[in-house]
Amino acid sequence: MVKPSVRHRDGLLVVTALALLLTTHACVQISTSTTTASGSAGGVGQGGLSDERIREVLSHLAAKVIAPAYKEAADAAAELDVATKALAADPTEANRAKAQQAWQNAMKAWQAAELMQVGTSGASEFVLGGEDYREEVYSWPLTNSCRVEQEIVEGNYIGGAAFLSEAVNVRGYDALEQLLFDPGVSNTCSVKSPINTMGTWDALVGELPSRRADYASTLSLLLAQHTGELREAWLGTGGSWVGILSQAGRDSEIYPTAYSGLNAVSDGLFYFEKVTKDLKLGKPLGIFDCETATCPDLFESPYARADKAHLRANIAAFRLLLSGGEGEALGFDDLLADLGAESLATSMTDGLDEADAALDAVGEDSLHEALSKDRVSVLAVHTAVKKVADVLKGEFIETLGLELPKGVQSDND
């Protein structure tokens, strides 16, 4: 069995941030449960499913759902790299519009991969085989607009490789969004920030378009590299995560049982519970961890206002993992059917349909805008997402004999 090499990277901010998120009920990287289910090849584990049947489903999900998601993410990142290079060479509004569209396309692809943080993309502290790629690519909600603006002034983004030593929240898709979609001449730092007290920000106002474009080009290059490495990890010819996940329980250094592999994919689904439901909807709606009636500034995508598109991609990814795709594709629904629980899969699919319909019913272009005009419509999206999340952490886990990720047992809503 080939095991992808573990890269040792500066993870201090990642680890600290994850610890903070765990204590505030906002864990982005869901920790992987370690199941005790066992069974020889063809045997039956604690959930009543044979190891071979589990590996059959894992093989399909790995090869036909997860690996293609990372390929799409890498391809979109490569196109974004081309667009931002053109913007840096000629920072016109036309080129900025093209780069913005490329960012939208790349984020749509990445938002699907967000629910597939299995193996190398996961946090090394929490996910079996994790190598901290997720924060390298997208650190939301650990964003800091002032830090991005300080980097614009300092110019440390020149020379992409050296910029890898900077904090993750100044070099991912979230920082890139700010650079491409914020055309303003003011900054979000306090009046006491050195870039304001020393006048360095004001001194370069005329250079902002070109500096943002250069910075964006550096970030896009890094993102193309990171997502390309993820694509190689899943599709590489020298041994890949497709093979590792497909062979769970067969002398695997990472997944000692078939059920541990299945639990790893199941844990990825809990992004829908902890992030999609709670962070992307619950907090902005004021359901918890919000000191006012609502907290619209906590919505994802504050500059591009692409929060609805991000949610749609999350819903679509959940649907893919549940069903395995079109036709005779294998997914979690097939395992539920094997256990006589087809109605449970139908209930979850219906909930996903309701979530899509609720998004369609939001009249504004973004949830941020809709919250002040029609909170009820945004709340309906949360209600539909919660319906699926509740089944996920209840009947779904119990029926399949899996374990909840840590931090999910207690809920705020």
N, C-alpha and C positions, 0 to 999 in steps of 0.2 A: 504494500500500500504506500503510495506516494503521499507525503504530507507537505503542503506548501510551507516554505520557510517562513518563520516568524520574524518580521522586521522590528527592530528595536528603535522606537522613535520617541521624541520628547513628548511625553504624555502627561506632564504635570497638570496643565490646565484642564485636560480632558478628565483626568481622575478626580480633581477637585470639583469640577463642574458637575460630574455625575453624582458625586457624594451629596452635593447641594441639592440636586434635583431629586434624589431619592428621599431626602429628609423633608422636601416640600411637596411630595406627591406629584412629581413631574419628571419621572424618569424617562429619558429619551431612549437610552439603551436598556431594554428589558433583559434582566439577567436570565441566563439559561438554566432551566431546572435540570436536575440530575435524577432521572427516574431509576427505579430499582427493578423495572420490568426485565425479565430475562426469558430465555428460551433458545433452544438450538435452532438451526436453520429448519424452517418448516414447522417449528413448535409454536405454541400459543402462549403469548405473554399475558400480563395481568389484565389487559383490556379486552381479551377475548379475540384478538386478531392475530393471525399467524405472522411470523417474522417475514416470510416470503411475500405475503400480501402487502405488508407495510413497505418493504423494499420496492415492490412493484410501483406503488404510489409515489414513493420518494424519488425513484428513478425518473418517473414522468415529470414530477414537479421540478426536479433539479434541471433536467435537460430541456424541457419544453416551456417552463414558466420562469424560473429564477435566472438561469443562464441567459436566455433571450432578453430579460429585463436589464441585465448588466451590459449586454451587447448594445442594446438600444441607448442606454445611458452613455456609454462610451462613444458611440457614433454621434450622438447629439452634442456631446461635449467637444468632439473634434470639429464639428461644424461651427460651434460657438467660438472656438479658438480662431478659426479662419475669419469669422465676422469681426471679432475684436481686434485682430491684427489689421484688418482693413480700416477699422475705426481709428486705431492708433496712428496709422500712416496718413489718414486724412479725416480728422475729427469733424465731419460735417453732420448736419441733422439727418440726412438721408442714411449715412452709414450708421449713425447711432440707432435709428429706427430698425435697421437690419440686425444690429447686434442685440437690441431689445427683443426682437422676435426670436432670434436664436436662443436667447436666455430663456424665454417662455417655453420653447420646445425642449430645451435641456432640462428645465425644472419639471416639466410634465413627465419626462422619462425618469428622472431621479425620484419623484414623488411615488412612483410605482415601486422602485427599488427600496424605498424606506420601509416597506412592510416585509422585506426579504433580507433582513439583517441576520443572515445565517452564515456561520463560519467567518471568513476573513474580513467581511465588512463590519462585523460587530466589535464592541468594545472588548479589549483584551482582559479587562478586569471582570467581565460578566458573561461573555459569550464564548462557548467552546470553540477554540480555534480563532477567536477574534483578533484582529490586528489593527483596530482603531481607524479604519478607513472612513467610517461614516462622518465623524467630526471633521476629518480632513476635507471632506466634500461639502458638508452642510452642517453648520454648528447651531442652527436655530433650535431652541429659543435663546441660546447664549450669544446674543448679538450686542454690539456696542458701536453705535453710529459715530460717537465722538472719537473712538479709537481709529476708525477708518479715516476720519478727517485728519487726525494727527498723522497718520501714515501718508496721506496725500501731501501734507506739508513736509514731512521728513524725507520722502522720496526713497525709502528703503525698499520699495517694491522693484526697483531697477535691479535686475539680476535675479531671476526666478528662484534659482536653487538656494541662494542665501536667504530668501524670504521665508523659506520653510521653518526657520527658527522662530518666526513670529507666532503669536497666539492664533489659534484656529479661527477665532471670530473676526479676523481681518483678512482672511484669505480663502473663503469658501463661496458658495453660491449666494449666501445671504449678503456678504460684503459686496459681491459683484452686482447684486441687485441695486444696492445703494449707488454704486458708481455709474451704472447705466441709466437709472431712472430718476435720479435726483439732479436736476439742472440748476438748483439754487446757488446763490452766491453767499448765503449765510451758513453757519455751522451749528451743530447741536451741542457743542461743548459749553461748559459754564463760562461765565465772564472771567473767572479766575484761572481758566486754563491757559497755559503758556502760549498757545497759538493765538489767543486773544490778547492777553496782557502784553505780549512782546510784539504784537502787530504782524506776525508772520503770515497769518491767514489772509488778512486784508491786503498784504503786499503781493499776493499771488492770485488775486481774484481773476485777473485777465488770463491767467494760465490754467484755470480750473478745468476747462473742457479737455485740453491736451493732457493734463496730469491725470485726470480721471480715466481718459482713454488708455494711456500708457499703463496705469495701474490695472485696469480691467484686462488688458492684454496679458499681463503677467499672471493674473489669477486664472484666466481661461487656459493658459498653457499648463499650469499646475493641475487644474481640474481635468484637463484632457489626459494628463499623465496618470493621475490617481484612478480615474474611471477606466483608463486603458489597462492598468494593472489589475483592476477588479475583473474586467472582461477576460484577461489572460488567466486569472485565478480560477474562473469558472469554465473557460473553454480551451485552456492551454493544452497542447498535445503531450506535454511532459508530465501529465498528472493533474487532475483538476478537482474542484469541489463537486462537480457532477458525479465523478466516480466515488469520492469519499462519502457523500450523502447516500448514494445509491447502494453502497456496501455497508451501511450501518449495521453493526452487530457481527460483522465477519472479520474478526481480528483487527478491528479499527482502533487506532490510537486515540481517536477523537470521540467516536460514538461507539461505546462498548456494547450497546444493545440496539436492536432495531427501534425500540421505543424511544431511546435517547435521541436518535435522529429525527423521529417524528415529533418529539417534544421540542426540538430545536426550531423546526419550521413553525410549530404551533406558537412558540414564544414570539416569533417574528410577527404573527398576527396580532399580538397584543399591543402593537403600536397603535392599532385602531382604537383600543380602549384608553391607553394612557396618554397618547399624543393627539390623535384625531379628535376624540371625544372631549378629553379634559383640557388639553392645552390650546387646541385650535378653536374650540367652541365654548367649553365650560367656563374658562377664565374670562374671556372677553364678554361673555353673556352676564358675568357677575354671579355665577352659580357658586363659586368658591374662590378664595384667594384674590379677591377684588374688593378694595376698600370703599368703592363707590357703587352706585346702582349697576353700572356697566363699565367695562374697561376696554374700549375699542382699540386702544393703542397696543393691546396684547395680541391682536390678530396677526397671523402670519402675513408676510409680504406687504409691509407698510408702504413701500415705494411703488411697486408694480401693481399693487392691489389685485394680485392673482390668487387670492385666497380660495375663491370658488373653484378655480381650475385645479388647485392643489388637492382640495377635498375630493373632487371627482376622480383624480388619479388614485388617491388612497382607496376609494370605494371600488374602483375597477380592479386594483391589485388584490384586494381582499376577495373579490368575486373570482378572480383567476385562481387563487390558491384554493378556494373552496371547491370550485368546479373542475379545475385543471384545464379549462378551455372549452372549446366547442366540440360537439359530437361525442365520440366515445372516450374523450380525454379522462384521465384519472386524477381525482382530487380527494380532498377530505370528505366530500359528499359520498363518494363511493365506499369509503370506510364506514361511514354512518349507515349507509344502506346495508352493508354486510352485517351490521349489528341490529338491523331491523328498525333503524331510526331515520328513515327517509324524510319523515315529516319535520324532523329537526333541521335538516339541510334546507328544506323548502321554506321553513320559517325564517332562516337566516337570509336566504335569497330574497324573500319578500321584503325583509327589512332593508336590504341593500337597494331594492327597487324604490322603496319609500324614501330612502335617503336621497337618491337621484331625483325623484319627483319633488321633494322638498327644496332641493337646490334650484330646480327649474322654476319653482314658485317664488323664489326670491327675486323681487323686481329690479333691484339695483345691480350694477355691474360687479360690486364686491360686497362681501359681508360687512366690511368696515362701514361702508356707506349705508347699508341696509339697517344696521343696528339702531341708528338714531331715528330712522323713518318708519321702520316696521320690525320691531324687535320680535314680534310673534313669528314672523316668517323665518328668522334665524333660529329661534327656539325650536321650531318644527324640525329643522335640520338636526339639531342636537338630539331631539327626542327620537328621531328615526335611527340615528347612529347609535344612540344608547340602547335601543331595542336589540340591535345586533350584538353590541358589546356585552350586554347582560346575558344573552344566550351563550356567547363565547366563553365567558368566565364561569358559567353555571353548567347547563346541560351538556354543552359541547365537550368540555373538559371531563366531566363525570362519565359521559357515555363512552368516550374513547379511552378512558383510564389514564389520562395524562395528568400532569401537575401544573398548577398555576405558577407563573413566574413570581419571583419575590416582588413585593410592593403592590401587588394587585389585590391581595386579600381584603384590604381595607379600602373603601371607596368614599368619595365625597358627595356623591349624588345617587 
